[in-house]
Amino acid sequence: MVEQKGCSHCQAWHKAIGPIYPKTPEGAFAPLSVVNISEGAPEGVQFARKVVFTPTFVLVDEGAEIGRIEGYPGEDFFWGLLEMMLRAKTSYIKPDGSAASN
């Protein structure tokens, strides 16, 4: 997660999602690291393009970006977007056992 100080959408994400994210199947599959937008990509990570908006959720595999969610559209939409990205870009399987349909 790329954020910046004073970002109201980042704060909303931390309040609504932050406490439960690591306890979810998605959080276990794609653990979250938080970086400040001014710091750029963490060491060993390469973003596909510059991060402009906060929050931006960057999905990384072997140090390379493979997907991202720009912005925080609210709790209901966030989970759907995250699941769609994980299913499309990784081997993620939903807890009910269903896999990606593509």
DSSP file (Angstrom, degrees, kcal/mol; ACC not computed):
  #  RESIDUE AA STRUCTURE BP1 BP2  ACC     N-H-->O    O-->H-N    N-H-->O    O-->H-N    TCO  KAPPA ALPHA  PHI   PSI    X-CA   Y-CA   Z-CA
    1    1 A M              0   0    0      0, 0.0    34,-2.9     0, 0.0     2,-0.5   0.000 360.0 360.0 360.0 126.2    0.0    0.0    0.0
    2    2 A V  E     +aB  35  56A   0     54,-3.1    54,-1.7    32,-0.2     2,-0.3  -0.906 360.0 157.5-102.6 127.1    1.4    3.4   -1.0
    3    3 A E  E     -a   36   0A   0     32,-2.6    34,-2.9    -2,-0.5     2,-0.3  -0.801  26.8-145.7-137.5 176.8    0.0    6.2    1.1
    4    4 A Q    >   -     0   0    0     -2,-0.3     3,-1.8    32,-0.2     6,-0.1  -0.990  35.9 -86.8-147.1 154.8    0.9    9.8    2.1
    5    5 A K  T 3  S+     0   0    0     -2,-0.3     3,-0.1     1,-0.3     5,-0.0  -0.322 112.7  20.8 -59.1 136.7    0.4   11.8    5.2
    6    6 A G  T 3  S+     0   0    0      1,-0.2     2,-0.8     2,-0.1    -1,-0.3   0.449  81.2 144.9  84.9   1.1   -3.0   13.6    5.3
    7    7 A C    <>  -     0   0    0     -3,-1.8     4,-2.2     1,-0.2    -1,-0.2  -0.629  33.8-164.5 -76.8 110.5   -4.6   11.2    2.8
    8    8 A S  H  > S+     0   0    0     -2,-0.8     4,-2.1     1,-0.2    -1,-0.2   0.841  88.9  52.4 -67.4 -32.6   -8.3   10.9    4.0
    9    9 A H  H  > S+     0   0    0      2,-0.2     4,-2.2    45,-0.2    -1,-0.2   0.861 108.3  51.4 -71.1 -34.3   -8.9    7.8    1.8
   10   10 A C  H  > S+     0   0    0      2,-0.2     4,-2.7     1,-0.2    -2,-0.2   0.926 110.5  48.8 -63.7 -44.7   -5.8    6.2    3.3
   11   11 A Q  H  X S+     0   0    0     -4,-2.2     4,-2.0     1,-0.2    -2,-0.2   0.895 109.8  51.6 -62.9 -40.1   -7.1    6.9    6.8
   12   12 A A  H  X S+     0   0    0     -4,-2.1     4,-2.6     2,-0.2     5,-0.3   0.904 110.3  49.2 -63.3 -40.9  -10.5    5.5    5.9
   13   13 A W  H  X>S+     0   0    0     -4,-2.2     4,-2.8     1,-0.2     5,-2.2   0.939 110.4  50.1 -63.1 -46.9   -8.9    2.3    4.6
   14   14 A H  H  <5S+     0   0    0     -4,-2.7    -1,-0.2     3,-0.2    -2,-0.2   0.857 114.8  45.2 -60.4 -35.1   -6.8    1.9    7.8
   15   15 A K  H  <5S+     0   0    0     -4,-2.0    -2,-0.2    -5,-0.2    -1,-0.2   0.927 125.1  28.4 -74.8 -46.0  -10.0    2.4    9.9
   16   16 A A  H  <5S+     0   0    0     -4,-2.6    -2,-0.2    -5,-0.2    -3,-0.2   0.874 138.8  14.1 -86.1 -39.2  -12.3    0.1    8.0
   17   17 A I  T >X5S+     0   0    0     -4,-2.8     4,-2.5    -5,-0.3     3,-1.1   0.793 105.4  78.8-108.5 -39.2  -10.0   -2.5    6.5
   18   18 A G  T 34<S+     0   0    0     -5,-2.2    -3,-0.1     1,-0.3    -4,-0.1   0.827  94.3  48.3 -46.4 -48.8   -6.6   -2.2    8.2
   19   19 A P  T 34 S+     0   0    0      0, 0.0    -1,-0.3     0, 0.0     4,-0.1   0.823 121.9  34.1 -66.9 -29.2   -7.5   -4.1   11.4
   20   20 A I  T X4 S+     0   0    0     -3,-1.1     3,-1.6    -4,-0.1     4,-0.5   0.692  94.1  87.4 -99.1 -19.2   -9.1   -7.1    9.6
   21   21 A Y  G >< S+     0   0    0     -4,-2.5     3,-1.8     1,-0.3     6,-0.5   0.893  88.8  49.0 -50.1 -51.5   -7.0   -7.3    6.5
   22   22 A P  G 3  S+     0   0    0      0, 0.0    -1,-0.3     0, 0.0    -2,-0.1   0.692 108.1  56.9 -66.3 -14.3   -4.2   -9.6    7.9
   23   23 A K  G <  S+     0   0    0     -3,-1.6    -2,-0.2    -4,-0.1    -3,-0.1   0.462  93.6  86.9 -92.3  -2.2   -6.9  -11.9    9.3
   24   24 A T  S <> S-     0   0    0     -3,-1.8     4,-2.2    -4,-0.5     5,-0.2  -0.553  87.4-115.7 -96.7 160.6   -8.5  -12.6    5.9
   25   25 A P  H  > S+     0   0    0      0, 0.0     4,-2.1     0, 0.0     5,-0.2   0.881 119.2  52.1 -59.1 -37.5   -7.6  -15.2    3.3
   26   26 A E  H  > S+     0   0    0      1,-0.2     4,-3.0     2,-0.2    -5,-0.1   0.915 109.2  49.0 -64.9 -42.2   -6.7  -12.3    1.0
   27   27 A G  H  4 S+     0   0    0     -6,-0.5    -1,-0.2     1,-0.2     5,-0.1   0.846 111.0  49.7 -66.1 -34.9   -4.4  -10.8    3.6
   28   28 A A  H  < S+     0   0    0     -4,-2.2    -1,-0.2    -7,-0.2    -2,-0.2   0.883 116.0  42.9 -68.9 -38.2   -2.7  -14.2    4.3
   29   29 A F  H  < S+     0   0    0     -4,-2.1    -2,-0.2     1,-0.3    -1,-0.2   0.887 129.3  26.1 -74.6 -40.4   -2.2  -14.7    0.5
   30   30 A A  S  < S-     0   0    0     -4,-3.0    -1,-0.3    -5,-0.2    -2,-0.1  -0.721  83.9-156.9-126.9  79.1   -1.0  -11.1   -0.2
   31   31 A P        -     0   0    0      0, 0.0     2,-0.4     0, 0.0    -3,-0.1  -0.194  20.2-118.6 -58.1 149.3    0.5   -9.6    3.0
   32   32 A L        -     0   0    0     -5,-0.1     2,-0.4    25,-0.0    25,-0.0  -0.754  27.5-177.4 -99.0 133.8    0.4   -5.8    3.2
   33   33 A S        -     0   0    0     -2,-0.4     2,-0.5     2,-0.0     0, 0.0  -0.972  18.5-143.9-119.4 143.2    3.4   -3.5    3.5
   34   34 A V        +     0   0    0     -2,-0.4     2,-0.3   -32,-0.1   -32,-0.2  -0.923  21.4 174.7-112.4 129.7    2.9    0.2    3.7
   35   35 A V  E     -a    2   0A   0    -34,-2.9   -32,-2.6    -2,-0.5     2,-0.3  -0.948  32.2-113.2-130.2 153.2    5.2    2.7    2.1
   36   36 A N  E >>  -a    3   0A   0     -2,-0.3     3,-1.8   -34,-0.2     4,-0.6  -0.660  23.6-128.0 -84.4 139.6    5.1    6.5    1.8
   37   37 A I  G >4 S+     0   0    0    -34,-2.9     3,-0.8    -2,-0.3    14,-0.1   0.816 108.2  59.5 -57.3 -32.6    4.6    7.8   -1.8
   38   38 A S  G 34 S+     0   0    0    -35,-0.3    -1,-0.3     1,-0.2   -34,-0.1   0.689 100.2  57.2 -71.6 -16.9    7.6   10.1   -1.4
   39   39 A E  G <4 S-     0   0    0     -3,-1.8    -1,-0.2     1,-0.2    -2,-0.2   0.625  95.3-151.2 -88.4 -14.4    9.9    7.1   -0.7
   40   40 A G    <<  -     0   0    0     -3,-0.8    -1,-0.2    -4,-0.6    -4,-0.1  -0.268  50.7 -10.0  72.6-165.6    9.0    5.3   -4.0
   41   41 A A  S    S-     0   0    0      1,-0.1     3,-0.1     4,-0.1     4,-0.0  -0.350  80.1-107.1 -66.6 143.0    9.2    1.6   -4.3
   42   42 A P    >   -     0   0    0      0, 0.0     3,-2.1     0, 0.0    -1,-0.1  -0.247  52.6 -74.6 -63.4 159.9   10.7   -0.4   -1.5
   43   43 A E  T 3  S+     0   0    0      1,-0.3     3,-0.1     3,-0.0    20,-0.0  -0.319 123.0  20.6 -56.3 133.4   14.1   -1.9   -2.0
   44   44 A G  T 3  S+     0   0    0      1,-0.2     2,-0.4    -3,-0.1    -1,-0.3   0.469 104.7 103.1  85.7   2.2   13.9   -5.0   -4.2
   45   45 A V    <   -     0   0    0     -3,-2.1     2,-0.5    -4,-0.0    -1,-0.2  -0.955  51.6-162.2-120.9 137.0   10.5   -3.9   -5.7
   46   46 A Q  B     -c   64   0A   0     17,-3.0    19,-2.1    -2,-0.4     2,-0.2  -0.967  10.8-146.9-120.0 118.4    9.9   -2.4   -9.1
   47   47 A F        -     0   0    0     -2,-0.5     3,-0.1    17,-0.2    -6,-0.0  -0.558  15.3-133.7 -77.4 146.5    6.7   -0.6   -9.9
   48   48 A A  S    S-     0   0    0     -2,-0.2     2,-0.3     1,-0.2    -1,-0.1   0.820  87.0  -4.5 -69.7 -31.4    5.4   -0.9  -13.4
   49   49 A R  S    S-     0   0    0     -3,-0.0    -1,-0.2     0, 0.0    16,-0.0  -0.957  96.7 -67.8-153.7 167.8    4.7    2.9  -13.5
   50   50 A K        -     0   0    0     -2,-0.3     2,-0.5    -3,-0.1    -2,-0.0  -0.295  46.6-122.6 -61.4 139.9    4.9    5.8  -11.1
   51   51 A V        +     0   0    0      1,-0.2    -1,-0.1   -14,-0.1   -11,-0.1  -0.770  39.8 163.5 -84.5 124.2    2.4    5.9   -8.3
   52   52 A V        +     0   0    0     -2,-0.5     2,-0.3     1,-0.1    -1,-0.2   0.735  54.1  54.4-111.0 -36.1    0.4    9.1   -8.5
   53   53 A F  S    S-     0   0    0      2,-0.0    18,-0.2    18,-0.0   -51,-0.1  -0.741  81.0-107.6-106.8 149.0   -2.7    8.5   -6.3
   54   54 A T  S    S+     0   0    0     -2,-0.3   -45,-0.2     1,-0.2    18,-0.2  -0.979  95.0  32.8-124.0 143.1   -3.0    7.4   -2.7
   55   55 A P  S    S+     0   0    0      0, 0.0    16,-3.2     0, 0.0     2,-0.4   0.605  75.0 167.5 -76.5 152.1   -3.8    5.0   -1.6
   56   56 A T  E     -BD   2  70A   0    -54,-1.7   -54,-3.1    14,-0.2     2,-0.7  -1.000  22.9-151.7-125.2 130.0   -2.5    2.7   -4.3
   57   57 A F  E     - D   0  69A   0     12,-3.1    12,-2.2    -2,-0.4     2,-0.5  -0.900  14.1-164.7-104.8 112.8   -2.4   -1.0   -3.6
   58   58 A V  E     - D   0  68A   0     -2,-0.7     2,-0.5    10,-0.2    10,-0.2  -0.871   9.6-148.4-106.2 123.1    0.4   -2.7   -5.6
   59   59 A L  E     - D   0  67A   0      8,-3.2     7,-3.3    -2,-0.5     8,-1.2  -0.797  21.6-167.4 -90.5 126.0    0.4   -6.5   -6.0
   60   60 A V  E     - D   0  65A   0     -2,-0.5     2,-0.4     5,-0.3     5,-0.2  -0.923  16.0-175.9-122.0 138.2    4.0   -7.7   -6.3
   61   61 A D  E >  S- D   0  64A   0      3,-2.7     3,-1.8    -2,-0.4    -2,-0.0  -0.986  78.8 -15.3-132.5 123.4    5.4  -11.1   -7.4
   62   62 A E  T 3  S-     0   0    0     -2,-0.4     3,-0.1     1,-0.3    -1,-0.1   0.859 129.8 -51.9  50.8  41.3    9.2  -11.7   -7.2
   63   63 A G  T 3  S+     0   0    0      1,-0.2   -17,-3.0   -18,-0.1     2,-0.4   0.400 117.9 104.0  84.1  -1.6    9.8   -8.0   -6.8
   64   64 A A  E <  S-cD  46  61A   0     -3,-1.8    -3,-2.7   -19,-0.2    -1,-0.2  -0.920  74.6-112.7-117.7 140.2    7.8   -6.9   -9.9
   65   65 A E  E     + D   0  60A   0    -19,-2.1    -5,-0.3    -2,-0.4     3,-0.1  -0.464  34.4 170.1 -65.8 132.9    4.4   -5.3   -9.9
   66   66 A I  E     -     0   0A   0     -7,-3.3     2,-0.3     1,-0.4    -6,-0.2   0.432  64.6  -6.4-121.3  -6.0    1.8   -7.5  -11.4
   67   67 A G  E     - D   0  59A   0     -8,-1.2    -8,-3.2     2,-0.0    -1,-0.4  -0.959  57.8-161.6-175.8 163.2   -1.4   -5.5  -10.6
   68   68 A R  E     - D   0  58A   0     -2,-0.3     2,-0.5   -10,-0.2   -10,-0.2  -0.995  15.6-148.0-156.2 153.7   -2.7   -2.5   -8.7
   69   69 A I  E     - D   0  57A   0    -12,-2.2   -12,-3.1    -2,-0.3     2,-0.6  -0.996  22.5-152.9-118.2 121.2   -5.8   -0.9   -7.3
   70   70 A E  E     - D   0  56A   0     -2,-0.5   -14,-0.2   -14,-0.2   -16,-0.1  -0.860  59.2  -3.9-100.0 123.2   -5.6    2.9   -7.4
   71   71 A G  S    S-     0   0    0    -16,-3.2   -14,-0.2    -2,-0.6   -18,-0.0  -0.181  81.5 -89.3  90.3 173.7   -7.7    4.7   -4.8
   72   72 A Y        -     0   0    0    -18,-0.2     3,-0.1     1,-0.1    -1,-0.1  -0.926  32.0-175.4-127.9 104.4  -10.0    3.4   -2.1
   73   73 A P        -     0   0    0      0, 0.0     4,-0.2     0, 0.0     3,-0.1   0.318  58.1 -80.5 -84.1   9.7  -13.6    3.1   -3.3
   74   74 A G     >  -     0   0    0      1,-0.1     4,-2.6     2,-0.1     5,-0.2  -0.256  52.7 -70.7 106.3 161.8  -15.0    2.0    0.1
   75   75 A E  H  > S+     0   0    0      1,-0.2     4,-1.7     2,-0.2    -1,-0.1   0.889 125.9  50.6 -58.2 -47.2  -15.1   -1.2    1.9
   76   76 A D  H  > S+     0   0    0      1,-0.2     4,-1.0     2,-0.2    -1,-0.2   0.921 117.2  38.7 -61.9 -45.6  -17.6   -3.1   -0.2
   77   77 A F  H  > S+     0   0    0     -4,-0.2     4,-2.6     1,-0.2     5,-0.2   0.841 108.2  63.7 -74.9 -33.1  -15.9   -2.3   -3.5
   78   78 A F  H  X S+     0   0    0     -4,-2.6     4,-2.9     1,-0.2     5,-0.2   0.938 102.3  48.4 -57.3 -49.2  -12.3   -2.8   -2.2
   79   79 A W  H  X S+     0   0    0     -4,-1.7     4,-2.5     1,-0.2    -1,-0.2   0.898 112.9  48.2 -61.8 -40.6  -12.8   -6.5   -1.3
   80   80 A G  H  X S+     0   0    0     -4,-1.0     4,-2.4     2,-0.2    -1,-0.2   0.920 113.3  46.8 -64.9 -44.2  -14.3   -7.2   -4.8
   81   81 A L  H  X S+     0   0    0     -4,-2.6     4,-2.3     2,-0.2    -2,-0.2   0.905 112.8  50.0 -64.6 -41.1  -11.6   -5.4   -6.6
   82   82 A L  H  X S+     0   0    0     -4,-2.9     4,-2.8    -5,-0.2     5,-0.2   0.939 111.7  47.6 -62.9 -46.9   -8.9   -7.1   -4.5
   83   83 A E  H  X S+     0   0    0     -4,-2.5     4,-2.7    -5,-0.2     5,-0.2   0.922 111.4  50.7 -61.8 -43.5  -10.4  -10.6   -5.1
   84   84 A M  H  X S+     0   0    0     -4,-2.4     4,-2.1     1,-0.2    -1,-0.2   0.914 112.5  46.9 -60.7 -42.2  -10.7   -9.9   -8.9
   85   85 A M  H  X S+     0   0    0     -4,-2.3     4,-2.3     2,-0.2     5,-0.2   0.932 113.2  47.9 -65.7 -45.5   -7.1   -8.8   -9.1
   86   86 A L  H  X S+     0   0    0     -4,-2.8     4,-1.7     1,-0.2     6,-0.7   0.914 114.2  46.6 -62.1 -42.4   -5.8  -11.8   -7.0
   87   87 A R  H  < S+     0   0    0     -4,-2.7    -1,-0.2    -5,-0.2    13,-0.2   0.868 116.9  43.9 -67.5 -36.6   -7.8  -14.2   -9.1
   88   88 A A  H  < S+     0   0    0     -4,-2.1    -2,-0.2    -5,-0.2    -1,-0.2   0.820 124.8  30.9 -77.7 -31.2   -6.7  -12.7  -12.4
   89   89 A K  H  < S+     0   0    0     -4,-2.3     2,-0.2    -5,-0.2    -2,-0.2   0.537 120.5  28.1-109.2  -8.9   -3.0  -12.2  -11.6
   90   90 A T  S  < S-     0   0    0     -4,-1.7   -29,-0.0    -5,-0.2     0, 0.0  -0.705  85.3 -93.3-139.8-172.9   -2.1  -15.1   -9.2
   91   91 A S        +     0   0    0     -2,-0.2    -4,-0.1     2,-0.1    -5,-0.1   0.149  67.0 150.0 -92.3  17.3   -3.0  -18.6   -8.2
   92   92 A Y        -     0   0    0     -6,-0.7     2,-0.4    -9,-0.1     8,-0.4  -0.249  28.2-164.6 -56.9 134.1   -5.3  -17.3   -5.5
   93   93 A I        -     0   0    0      6,-0.1     6,-0.2     7,-0.0     5,-0.1  -0.990  23.5-115.7-122.2 129.7   -8.3  -19.6   -4.7
   94   94 A K    >   -     0   0    0      4,-2.2     3,-2.6    -2,-0.4     6,-0.0  -0.195  30.5-108.5 -59.1 154.4  -11.2  -18.3   -2.8
   95   95 A P  T 3  S+     0   0    0      0, 0.0    -1,-0.1     0, 0.0    -2,-0.0   0.777 120.1  61.6 -56.9 -26.8  -11.9  -19.9    0.6
   96   96 A D  T 3  S-     0   0    0      2,-0.1    -2,-0.1     1,-0.1     0, 0.0   0.482 121.7-108.3 -79.7   0.2  -14.9  -21.7   -0.8
   97   97 A G  S <  S+     0   0    0     -3,-2.6     2,-0.2     1,-0.3    -1,-0.1   0.359  73.8 136.3  94.9  -5.2  -12.5  -23.5   -3.2
   98   98 A S        -     0   0    0     -5,-0.1    -4,-2.2     1,-0.0    -1,-0.3  -0.550  36.3-158.6 -80.4 143.5  -13.5  -21.7   -6.4
   99   99 A A        -     0   0    0     -2,-0.2    -6,-0.1    -6,-0.2   -12,-0.1  -0.484  38.2 -59.4-108.0-179.4  -10.8  -20.5   -8.7
  100  100 A A        -     0   0    0     -8,-0.4    -1,-0.2   -13,-0.2   -16,-0.0  -0.283  39.1-140.7 -61.6 146.6  -10.6  -17.9  -11.4
  101  101 A S              0   0    0      1,-0.2    -1,-0.1    -3,-0.1   -13,-0.0   0.461 360.0 360.0 -90.7  -1.1  -13.1  -18.4  -14.2
  102  102 A N              0   0    0    -15,-0.1    -1,-0.2     0, 0.0    -2,-0.1   0.464 360.0 360.0 -97.8 360.0  -10.7  -17.3  -16.9
